[in-house]
Amino acid sequence: MTKFFKQLGRHWAACLAVVALLIVQAYCDLSLPDYTSKIVDTGIQQGGIESPVPDTVRSTTLQALELLMSEDDAALADEAYSDTDADGVRTLNPDADTAALENAFTTPDVVLYMAAAKNAATAAGTTDTVVPTAYDLDAVATQLAAASQAPGAREMLQSQLTDGLAQLDETVADSLSSQAMLLVALEYDAQGIAHDVQMSYLLRTGGQMLALTLLMVAVAVAVGFIASRVSAAIGRDLRRDVFRTVVGYSNAEIEKFSTASLITRTTNDIQQVQFVCVILLRMVAYAPILGIGGIMHVASGNTGLEWIIFVAVAALLALIAVLMNVAMPKFKQMQVLVDRLNLVSREILTGIMPIRAFSREAFEEKRFDRANTDLMKTQLFTNRTMVAMMPFMTLIMNGTSLLIVWFGGKAMDLGSMQVGEMIAFITYTMQIVMSFLMLSMVAVMLPRAGVAADRIDEVIKTPSTIHDPAAPKALPSDGTHGVVAFHDVSFRYPGSDEDALEHISFTARPGETTAIIGSTGCGKSTLLNLIPRFYDVTEGSVTIDGVDVRDMTQAQLHDELGYVPQKGVLFSGTITSNLKFGGDHITDADAEQAAEIAQATEFISAKPEGFDSPIAQGGSNVSGGQKQRLSIARAIAKHPQIYLFDDSFSALDYKTDVALRRALKAKTDNATVIIVAQRISTVLHANQILVLDEGRIVGKGTHAQLMESCPAYQEIARSQLSQKELNLQKEGE
């Protein structure tokens, strides 16, 4: 988890903006249930009436209500309304003290409504509760007006009212208080504006809900946009860091991780981290805000149903704990299986020609199928585990709703809860449960992403064994001469128990060709790879003009070298882009001259687009010999001081080989040339030939000298040249 927050910390400003937007989104989300409750309770059940104080009231009704108030409250009520208009209606002043008026109006509203209801029941000749009409309200108001003329009538009404209310318990008093709105509704109905009042409230409240919803949608879109940009930037930075690290790796680190694993870590693993970063910003940051806000809304009410939330959350956490214990090990195993599948796929696709040649398609299909099936089984297990979560989640949520409806229904029956309140409570409960559900989903995703983050971190934090010195040394100021010297060099591959090279000492000078020959696996390529520091020596030193290659920067070292690998490597682009791969200083003339020396001009000219002909990935659209000649031309075009040829003429026919070496000799008169070769004909005219056998130099000299003194060289020569050719060479000497 720390690794994810570390990555997000690089984009702290965007993350703060996301948190701020999520607070706004949560506010909107948590406000909507309150508006739903208002629409149901106030807009529908109460006809849009929010207060026991009517906005407009007929003068007769107001007089009747004032008779049921104390003298102070009656005076306050009378001052709060304007003068009577032509229709006998008085309007509430905008600056009226509504809080004080509500206290003054509540009880008289209830009493006047009950009196009107009693009048309606008497008129109907029944003892059942009858909904009063405007006529009943006017009749009661007239009766109160007539009774008020008697001396002490107001004091007697106030005394009876006080005694009656004192005898009511708290529950009944609260129930009567909720009926205060009924009198206002009856008054509006008498004025003929009840429908207008209700529609006005519904439209106003609905409009506010719509505005909040649109704001929430806009904020959600903004959060998604910012989160996507941040996660994409994190993915970009991680890929850049991994690539920069891998490019600096030596062969030892590449072999440690394997190419397939590095590709998986750069693609699949970074995608996992990128996806979780989006989830962290959009869900993990939002869930606590929503959950805490929902709990605060529920706690602020007086429903008595809060225990249902704790039961639901406890059941949810227990389910998550069980599922995580079951699925966690499989998530960790999944990345390893992805690596294995990529490795098998890479091997099969790379070696498709030998597979066909040896009719091994069926075998390789089975090998791929095993790797594919193992990954499928693991994915199926984790997916089924996650799918199993949903029915249980649904059961918990529906069970929670059932408990709320059951106990909420009882509360409504007792008059302590309204329908809208229960709907809002259910919504808040679902929001709280959903916030825990979001956190649980992230908790399930984190293990796999955590493994991916660890694998990425492992690559980035693994230092290369080949690195530049803290205080690099420069080559002699009088110019580089290109003298390459091995001083008692020994080398052992990492993890190996034996040296691959032992006590190698020789000097290669400018204007001379040094050839290295020997049996397969004797260490020829390994020796050559020590010069550009693809590996560092275990003992001894390799120097150029007296400066240890380990004391030079790699860039400075490689600028002096023209390296041609054993296996020609070309890059997607054109022939020209490959020949100019050595740097921007290479001109078109340099590229054309290098191609001519490498005997590549003939096949390049035969192509319709010439030097602009496309090269496919890996050079798959040219032959092995053409690829090798282009690799040689690429090194020549760079004009290096030291040429390193790692068995680079093996794919050439003898005629091309001779022509290329003759042209190369003229080009490299002042350069140091080191050639690794298998063929005697390639090294025949070298100034110095080193014969390797099991990592040791067993012969050093010219061809003639070695034919006299080196049995190992003689054996190689006799295996490749006929007795007649050997005799001719002897006579030529």
C-alpha angles and dihedrals in degrees: 000000000000091000091056093049089047090057092045090048089068087065097041095145092056091044091053089050089051092051091049091050091047090054088054090047092049091049090054093044093050094045096056096072089054090053090048089052090050093051092050099040102030105020098043109019097036097035093244093303112142101175139037086231108088117224089217126021135175114247092239092055092046091051090051091050092048089055088061092050132078116262092257093049091045091052090048091050093048092051092048094065131066125241119287114276127214091280093052093252126135122204127217112249114242092232095051119131097248095181093058091042092054090057089048097046104040100079097037089050091055094044094047092048092049090049090052090048091050090050089051091050092048091050090050092048095236139113093216122104110273125191105242125228134214088267091059091048091052092047092053091045090052091049092050091048091053093046092049090067091072116093112265093007094132093050092049092050091048092050094049091046093050093048092048095050092046090060093056120094120231096261093053091044091054090048091052091047090058088058093062089091090058091069091051090049090050090050092050089049089053089053091047094238101102094106092046092050092050094047091046091054094045093049093046094047093040090050090053090050091050092049091050091048093050090047090050091050091049092049092047090052091049091049091049091049095049093042091051092050092048093048091046089051090049090051090048092049093047093049090048092049093046093046093047090050095046093048088058093050122112121226089267093064093042090054091045094058099027123227093260092054093048090052090050092049092049094049118018098029094048090048089055091052091045092052093049091050088058090048092048091054097041103035113013092050092043100044097066092045091050095042096048091044091050092050091050091052092048093046091050090061127075101226099123090220098104091110089070090065092053091050091050094048092047091052090047094051092048090053092049092049092053094047094047092051089052099043103034098082091049092052090055091049094050096073092052090053091049088054091051093049091050091049093051092045092050093049093049095046093045093048099039094124096054089043091057093041092055094038091239096141094112093049093049091046089056091047091050091044091054092053091043094048093049090054091045093052092050092047091047091052093050093042092049090048091052092044089052087059094065099063090049091047090051090049091052093047095046091044089052091051090049092052091048093050092046097049093031089056090055090049091051090049088056090048095242095112136039129214093252091050091054092049090050091047091052090049093049091047091052090049091052092047091046091052089056089045091054091051091049092052090052090047088056093049095045098072094059093041089046090056089049091049091050091051092050091046090050091058095045094046096044104100120218115249086220111066139149118266120253091237108027121201123229126228117254112296093231089072135275115290097182101234107164116196133181114204113199091313122188125177135189125186115239110273093013123126096209136053116254090201127027130196098334115180128169142121128231115199134198115268091027134095118225114195127196118203136168145121123306112286096016093123104263097134091039090057092050092048090060091068098063088037097246078145130012122233118258093213134008124016144268115219138188112204088343096307117117109239088227089062092056129077113256091238091054091047095048092048088066095049135079105196126191112186125220090246111046112239122197128179129224111269130067135318089256094051090052094048090049092048090111095071148304092275091073111102130205088255091054090051093049093047091049091050090051093051091048090052090242099120093087098059092037091055090049090063116090093233096038113198090001091061112129122252116210123222109295090004092278093155095062130064125256093256093048091048090051093049092049089050090052091047090051090058093045093051090060092063094221126183093227126041120203116192114184103197086308097157099056095103094049125096117240094257093052090041093055094045092048094049092047092052091042091052090058092047096047101044092123097034133085112248123195116183129189109201144166097199123078090213090063095055098032095107098035117132090226130020122194116201114205126197121176092339098312132102106244096169139024129180144062124320091262093048093049092048086059101041112020119073092188091055092045090054092051091047094049091049092055106030129054122238089252092055091048092050091048091052090049092051090047090057 
